[in-house]
């Protein structure tokens, strides 16, 4: 057996009991972020992980956290930006925690705080929480973090984007300084650098892709189309792609409208955004995973935590307000080694927005044309970029595929 290979969890310092759980659950080899982060994390070192969604980062910090907690007293705390991500993280971690006789608890808004208080009374060794609900329970003296010795900030860039910095700082100040801190982020803006320098001790940076770049194996294309023709183009694409589709809109109202249009086309669709209750969001996501709904329409914030393998295509019906959200969006296709595809709709005046996205992902996105729906060009002044080039696709022929490659790190 090769005990020091990218193809095996052996040799990474993982305890035998956890290795058995990995094998039992069908995890046969580590992802790149797991391979790079776990050996340092199990030694108790602070970690900065630069990794996109769908790269296996939950176990990259979850396994070391459980292993460290099994060796000493204390508690682990994972802070995440959204309710959906908290549930997803807990689902991934608790299988390993239970094997080590540890309980977990999820503290999120939108659910009964009384039930969460009851869960805290069982003295869980690991808490997965959104900053708002955790601060509420700390204020009520129902939760404490004074015994936390392993802290994880997951999707840290998203938490700061959502305005959680004051709440995160408040929580960190209540946690002992003598702790292990692991921070995971898809991008590394100055706000994250500042937070790391303030709250971490000589962190080891583990990076599996240049910050902000899109995941490997995702082909991308853009249709330049007038707003009033978006729905018609969408109908054509939904007939072409028959697998699961994740579609993004810029606003909650837009999500509701587009979901209604899609259902009017005869497709089964659900929507997930902040105006939907937690129960409705859970039902939409579980229905999408099970195949009850083929299309899930989402906004950026609500989509955090969506982890579904097998999404055939991501469609950006609207370009995101923040170009970095483009990376998060398209990273939801092409998971688990599969080839993914991302399609974006841009209006003629959005050339500058596309240029900003291309600066983030460091490649040019090919332009496509449809044979029956009029597509346009960007306004002459709106997309002057060294990345720019146009690919005139034959829609019925071979689709242009521009694969975004990751830089290799050894």
MINU-770092 format. One line per 10 residues: number of its first residue (from 1); their letters; for each residue x, y, z of C-alpha. Coordinates in nm, 2 decimals. Each point is the difference from the previous one (the first is absolute). Layout:
REM MINU-770092
NUM) a) X:Y:Z ~ ...
END
This chain:
REM MINU-770092
1) xxxxxxxxxx) 0.00:0.00:0.00 ~ 0.13:0.34:-0.09 ~ -0.01:0.19:0.33 ~ 0.12:0.34:-0.13 ~ -0.20:0.07:-0.31 ~ -0.26:0.24:-0.13 ~ -0.21:-0.32:-0.06 ~ -0.02:-0.09:0.37 ~ -0.10:0.14:0.34 ~ 0.27:-0.20:0.15
11) xxxxxxxxxx) 0.31:0.20:0.09 ~ -0.19:0.32:0.08 ~ 0.01:-0.05:0.37 ~ -0.36:-0.11:0.03 ~ -0.09:-0.23:0.30 ~ -0.08:-0.36:-0.09 ~ -0.36:0.03:0.13 ~ -0.07:0.29:-0.23 ~ 0.17:-0.18:-0.29 ~ -0.25:-0.28:0.05
21) xxxxxxxxxx) -0.29:0.24:-0.01 ~ 0.14:0.15:-0.33 ~ 0.02:-0.35:-0.15 ~ -0.35:-0.09:0.12 ~ -0.15:0.31:-0.15 ~ 0.17:-0.05:-0.33 ~ 0.27:0.26:0.01 ~ 0.29:-0.17:-0.17 ~ 0.24:0.29:-0.07 ~ 0.04:0.36:0.12
31) xxxxxxxxxx) -0.09:0.30:-0.21 ~ 0.29:0.24:-0.06 ~ -0.11:0.24:0.29 ~ -0.03:-0.30:0.24 ~ 0.34:-0.13:-0.11 ~ 0.16:0.34:0.06 ~ -0.18:0.11:0.32 ~ -0.05:-0.31:0.21 ~ 0.36:-0.08:0.09 ~ 0.05:0.35:0.14
41) xxxxxxxxxx) -0.34:0.03:0.16 ~ 0.03:-0.33:0.20 ~ 0.32:0.15:0.15 ~ -0.20:0.29:0.13 ~ 0.14:0.26:-0.23 ~ -0.21:0.30:-0.12 ~ -0.11:-0.04:-0.36 ~ -0.11:0.24:-0.27 ~ -0.17:-0.21:-0.28 ~ -0.06:0.16:-0.34
51) xxxxxxxxxx) -0.26:-0.23:-0.16 ~ -0.31:0.03:-0.20 ~ -0.33:-0.17:0.08 ~ -0.02:-0.37:-0.07 ~ 0.36:-0.07:0.08 ~ -0.04:-0.21:0.31 ~ 0.10:0.28:0.24 ~ -0.25:-0.11:0.27 ~ 0.19:-0.32:0.07 ~ 0.33:0.19:-0.04
61) xxxxxxxxxx) -0.08:0.17:0.33 ~ -0.26:-0.23:0.14 ~ 0.22:-0.31:0.03 ~ 0.29:0.18:0.17 ~ -0.25:0.18:0.23 ~ -0.15:-0.33:0.12 ~ 0.34:-0.16:0.04 ~ 0.13:0.29:0.21 ~ -0.31:0.01:0.22 ~ 0.03:-0.38:0.06
71) xxxxxxxxxx) 0.35:0.07:0.15 ~ -0.10:0.27:0.25 ~ -0.29:0.18:0.16 ~ -0.17:0.30:-0.17 ~ -0.23:0.07:-0.28 ~ 0.01:0.07:-0.37 ~ -0.19:0.29:-0.16 ~ -0.07:0.04:-0.37 ~ -0.14:0.33:-0.11 ~ -0.17:0.01:-0.34
81) xxxxxxxxxx) -0.19:0.27:-0.19 ~ -0.34:-0.17:-0.06 ~ -0.25:-0.24:0.15 ~ 0.03:-0.24:-0.30 ~ 0.38:-0.02:0.03 ~ -0.02:-0.06:0.37 ~ -0.24:-0.30:-0.06 ~ 0.23:-0.13:-0.27 ~ 0.32:0.03:0.21 ~ -0.17:-0.17:0.30
91) xxxxxxxxxx) -0.12:-0.29:-0.22 ~ 0.35:-0.05:-0.13 ~ 0.17:0.02:0.34 ~ -0.24:-0.18:0.23 ~ 0.07:-0.34:-0.16 ~ 0.36:0.03:0.11 ~ -0.08:0.16:0.33 ~ -0.24:-0.27:0.10 ~ 0.27:-0.26:-0.07 ~ 0.21:0.18:0.26
101) xxxxxxxxxx) -0.30:0.02:0.24 ~ -0.05:0.37:-0.05 ~ -0.32:0.19:-0.04 ~ -0.05:0.29:-0.23 ~ -0.25:0.29:0.01 ~ -0.12:0.24:-0.27 ~ -0.08:0.36:0.10 ~ -0.18:0.19:-0.28 ~ -0.27:0.26:-0.04 ~ -0.34:-0.10:-0.14
111) xxxxxxxxxx) -0.04:-0.30:0.24 ~ -0.11:-0.03:0.36 ~ 0.26:0.14:0.24 ~ -0.16:-0.22:0.27 ~ 0.09:-0.31:-0.18 ~ 0.36:0.13:-0.05 ~ 0.03:0.08:0.37 ~ -0.10:-0.36:0.08 ~ 0.27:-0.12:-0.24 ~ 0.25:0.21:0.18
121) xxxxxxxxxx) -0.10:-0.15:0.33 ~ 0.14:-0.33:-0.13 ~ 0.34:0.15:0.00 ~ 0.09:-0.04:-0.37 ~ 0.37:-0.01:-0.08 ~ -0.05:0.17:-0.33 ~ -0.23:0.30:-0.08 ~ -0.07:0.11:-0.35 ~ -0.16:0.34:0.00 ~ -0.08:0.32:-0.19
131) xxxxxxxxxx) 0.14:0.30:0.18 ~ -0.34:0.17:0.07 ~ -0.16:-0.29:0.17 ~ 0.31:-0.08:0.21 ~ 0.03:0.35:0.12 ~ -0.37:0.00:0.09 ~ 0.04:-0.31:0.21 ~ 0.32:0.13:0.16 ~ -0.19:0.32:0.09 ~ -0.27:-0.22:0.16
141) xxxxxxxxxx) 0.27:-0.19:0.19 ~ -0.11:-0.32:-0.17 ~ 0.32:-0.05:-0.19 ~ 0.36:0.04:0.09 ~ 0.32:-0.01:-0.20 ~ 0.25:0.04:0.28 ~ 0.10:-0.36:-0.04 ~ 0.05:0.00:-0.38 ~ 0.35:-0.11:-0.09 ~ -0.06:-0.07:-0.37
151) xxxxxxxxxx) -0.16:0.29:-0.21 ~ -0.09:-0.02:-0.36 ~ -0.12:0.29:-0.22 ~ -0.15:-0.17:-0.31 ~ -0.07:0.21:-0.31 ~ 0.15:0.29:0.19 ~ -0.01:0.24:-0.30 ~ -0.37:-0.06:-0.03 ~ -0.06:0.07:0.37 ~ 0.18:0.33:-0.03
161) xxxxxxxxxx) -0.19:0.09:-0.32 ~ -0.32:-0.06:0.19 ~ 0.10:0.24:0.28 ~ 0.08:-0.25:0.27 ~ 0.34:0.14:0.09 ~ -0.12:0.18:0.32 ~ -0.17:-0.32:0.12 ~ 0.29:-0.22:-0.09 ~ 0.24:0.24:0.19 ~ -0.23:-0.01:0.30
171) xxxxxxxxxx) 0.00:-0.38:0.01 ~ 0.38:-0.03:-0.05 ~ 0.07:0.24:0.29 ~ -0.19:-0.25:0.23 ~ 0.21:-0.30:-0.12 ~ 0.33:-0.07:0.17 ~ 0.31:0.12:-0.19 ~ 0.16:-0.33:0.05 ~ -0.19:-0.18:-0.28 ~ 0.03:-0.14:-0.34
181) xxxxxxxxxx) -0.16:0.22:-0.27 ~ -0.07:-0.12:-0.36 ~ -0.13:0.24:-0.26 ~ -0.14:-0.11:-0.33 ~ -0.09:0.24:-0.28 ~ -0.04:-0.01:-0.38 ~ 0.17:0.34:-0.03 ~ 0.26:0.19:0.20 ~ -0.11:0.37:0.02 ~ 0.18:0.24:0.23
191) xxxxxxxxxx) -0.27:-0.03:0.26 ~ 0.08:-0.37:0.03 ~ 0.38:0.07:0.01 ~ -0.07:0.25:0.28 ~ -0.21:-0.25:0.20 ~ 0.25:-0.27:-0.04 ~ 0.29:0.22:0.12 ~ -0.20:0.11:0.30 ~ -0.14:-0.33:0.12 ~ 0.24:-0.28:-0.13
201) xxxxxxxxxx) 0.34:-0.12:0.11 ~ 0.25:-0.05:-0.29 ~ -0.27:-0.16:-0.22 ~ 0.10:-0.25:-0.27 ~ -0.16:0.10:-0.33 ~ -0.13:-0.30:-0.21 ~ -0.12:0.10:-0.34 ~ -0.13:-0.23:-0.27 ~ -0.08:0.26:-0.26 ~ 0.10:0.36:-0.05
211) xxxxxxxxxx) -0.24:0.20:0.22 ~ -0.31:0.10:-0.19 ~ 0.05:-0.24:-0.29 ~ -0.28:-0.23:-0.11 ~ 0.02:-0.37:0.05 ~ 0.18:-0.23:-0.24 ~ -0.21:-0.18:-0.26 ~ -0.28:0.26:-0.03 ~ -0.06:0.13:-0.35 ~ -0.16:0.34:-0.03
221) xxxxxxxxxx) -0.18:0.21:-0.26 ~ -0.19:0.33:-0.01 ~ -0.30:0.10:-0.21 ~ -0.04:0.37:-0.06 ~ -0.37:0.04:-0.01 ~ -0.26:0.28:0.06 ~ -0.19:-0.04:0.33 ~ -0.33:-0.06:-0.17 ~ 0.14:-0.30:-0.18 ~ 0.16:-0.17:0.30
231) xxxxxxxxxx) -0.31:-0.22:0.07 ~ -0.02:-0.12:-0.36 ~ 0.37:-0.09:0.00 ~ -0.04:-0.17:0.33 ~ -0.29:-0.22:-0.14 ~ 0.23:-0.11:-0.28 ~ 0.28:-0.09:0.24 ~ -0.22:-0.19:0.23 ~ -0.11:-0.21:-0.29 ~ 0.36:-0.06:-0.10
241) xxxxxxxxxx) 0.13:-0.09:0.35 ~ -0.21:-0.28:0.15 ~ 0.19:-0.05:0.33 ~ -0.02:0.20:0.33 ~ 0.03:0.37:-0.05 ~ 0.09:0.26:0.27 ~ -0.11:0.35:-0.11 ~ 0.10:0.33:0.16 ~ -0.18:0.33:0.01 ~ 0.11:0.32:0.15
251) xxxxxxxxxx) -0.30:0.07:0.22 ~ -0.26:-0.19:0.20 ~ -0.28:0.14:-0.22 ~ 0.19:-0.11:-0.30 ~ 0.03:-0.35:0.13 ~ -0.38:-0.02:0.06 ~ -0.07:0.13:-0.35 ~ 0.24:-0.22:-0.18 ~ -0.11:-0.31:0.19 ~ -0.36:0.08:-0.10
261) xxxxxxxxxx) 0.10:0.04:-0.36 ~ 0.19:-0.34:0.00 ~ -0.30:-0.18:0.15 ~ -0.21:0.16:-0.27 ~ 0.23:-0.17:-0.25 ~ -0.09:-0.33:0.14 ~ 0.31:-0.06:0.21 ~ 0.01:-0.09:0.37 ~ 0.17:0.28:0.18 ~ 0.04:0.12:0.36
271) xxxxxxxxxx) 0.14:0.33:0.14 ~ 0.23:0.08:0.29 ~ 0.05:0.35:0.13 ~ -0.03:0.20:0.32 ~ -0.37:0.06:-0.03 ~ -0.06:-0.38:0.02 ~ -0.04:-0.15:0.35 ~ 0.27:-0.25:0.12 ~ -0.25:-0.28:-0.05 ~ -0.06:0.11:-0.36
281) xxxxxxxxxx) 0.37:0.03:-0.07 ~ 0.06:-0.35:0.14 ~ -0.27:-0.15:-0.21 ~ 0.12:0.17:-0.31 ~ 0.36:-0.12:0.05 ~ -0.10:-0.35:0.09 ~ -0.24:-0.02:-0.29 ~ 0.28:0.12:-0.23 ~ 0.24:-0.26:0.14 ~ -0.26:-0.28:-0.04
291) xxxxxxxxxx) -0.10:0.10:-0.35 ~ -0.35:0.12:0.09 ~ 0.11:0.33:-0.15 ~ 0.23:0.01:-0.30 ~ 0.07:0.37:0.03 ~ 0.09:0.20:0.31 ~ -0.03:0.38:-0.02 ~ 0.21:0.18:0.26 ~ 0.15:0.33:0.12 ~ 0.37:0.02:0.10
301) xxxxxxxxxx) -0.05:0.02:0.37 ~ -0.26:-0.28:0.02 ~ 0.22:-0.23:-0.22 ~ 0.28:-0.01:0.25 ~ 0.01:-0.35:0.13 ~ -0.15:-0.17:-0.30 ~ 0.21:-0.31:-0.05 ~ -0.15:-0.22:-0.28 ~ 0.20:-0.23:-0.21 ~ -0.11:-0.05:-0.36
311) xxxxxxxxxx) -0.11:0.35:-0.09 ~ 0.03:0.00:-0.38 ~ 0.00:0.38:-0.05 ~ 0.00:0.32:0.20 ~ -0.19:0.29:-0.18 ~ 0.06:0.35:0.11 ~ -0.32:0.16:-0.11 ~ 0.13:0.32:0.15 ~ 0.37:0.08:0.05 ~ 0.09:0.04:0.36
321) xxxxxxxxxx) 0.04:0.34:0.16 ~ 0.33:-0.11:0.15 ~ 0.23:-0.16:-0.26 ~ 0.14:-0.23:0.26 ~ -0.34:-0.16:0.04 ~ 0.05:-0.13:-0.36 ~ 0.26:-0.24:0.14 ~ -0.23:-0.12:0.27 ~ -0.28:-0.05:-0.24 ~ 0.17:-0.21:-0.27
331) xxxxxxxxxx) 0.19:-0.20:0.26 ~ -0.33:-0.19:0.06 ~ 0.03:-0.19:-0.33 ~ 0.29:-0.23:-0.09 ~ 0.03:-0.15:0.35 ~ 0.14:-0.34:0.11 ~ 0.23:-0.01:-0.31 ~ -0.29:0.05:-0.25 ~ 0.02:0.25:-0.29 ~ -0.23:0.29:0.06
341) xxxxxxxxxx) -0.14:0.28:-0.22 ~ -0.10:0.36:0.08 ~ -0.20:0.23:-0.22 ~ -0.05:0.37:0.07 ~ -0.24:0.25:-0.15 ~ 0.13:0.36:-0.04 ~ -0.17:0.30:-0.15 ~ 0.19:0.21:-0.25 ~ 0.08:0.27:0.26 ~ 0.16:-0.25:0.24
351) xxxxxxxxxx) 0.34:-0.04:-0.17 ~ 0.17:0.17:0.29 ~ -0.16:-0.24:0.24 ~ 0.13:-0.30:-0.21 ~ 0.34:0.16:-0.01 ~ 0.01:0.02:0.38 ~ -0.10:-0.37:0.03 ~ 0.28:-0.09:-0.25 ~ 0.25:0.19:0.22 ~ -0.10:-0.21:0.30
361) xxxxxxxxxx) 0.01:-0.34:-0.18 ~ 0.30:0.10:-0.21 ~ -0.14:-0.13:-0.33 ~ -0.22:0.12:-0.28 ~ -0.35:-0.15:-0.02 ~ -0.10:-0.09:-0.36 ~ -0.30:0.17:-0.15 ~ -0.27:-0.22:-0.16 ~ -0.28:0.06:-0.25 ~ -0.33:-0.18:-0.04
371) xxxxxxxxxx) -0.13:-0.08:-0.34 ~ -0.36:0.10:0.05 ~ 0.01:0.27:0.28 ~ 0.17:0.33:-0.08 ~ 0.32:0.05:0.20 ~ 0.19:0.33:0.00 ~ 0.34:0.13:0.07 ~ 0.13:0.20:0.29 ~ -0.01:0.38:-0.04 ~ 0.33:0.11:-0.15
381) xxxxxxxxxx) 0.12:0.16:0.32 ~ -0.12:-0.26:0.24 ~ 0.24:-0.29:-0.04 ~ 0.35:0.11:-0.09 ~ 0.20:-0.27:0.17 ~ 0.32:-0.18:-0.09 ~ -0.19:-0.32:0.07 ~ -0.27:0.06:-0.25 ~ -0.07:-0.20:-0.30 ~ -0.31:-0.12:-0.17
391) xxxxxxxxxx) -0.09:-0.36:-0.08 ~ -0.28:-0.04:-0.24 ~ -0.15:-0.33:0.09 ~ -0.20:-0.22:-0.22 ~ -0.27:-0.08:0.25 ~ -0.09:-0.33:-0.16 ~ 0.36:-0.09:-0.06 ~ 0.29:-0.02:0.24 ~ -0.04:0.24:0.29 ~ 0.31:0.20:0.08
401) xxxxxxxxxx) 0.14:-0.12:0.33 ~ 0.25:0.21:0.18 ~ 0.13:-0.20:0.29 ~ 0.14:0.21:0.29 ~ 0.31:-0.17:0.12 ~ 0.14:0.02:0.35 ~ 0.36:0.07:0.07 ~ 0.17:-0.30:0.13 ~ 0.16:0.01:0.35 ~ 0.25:-0.25:0.12
END
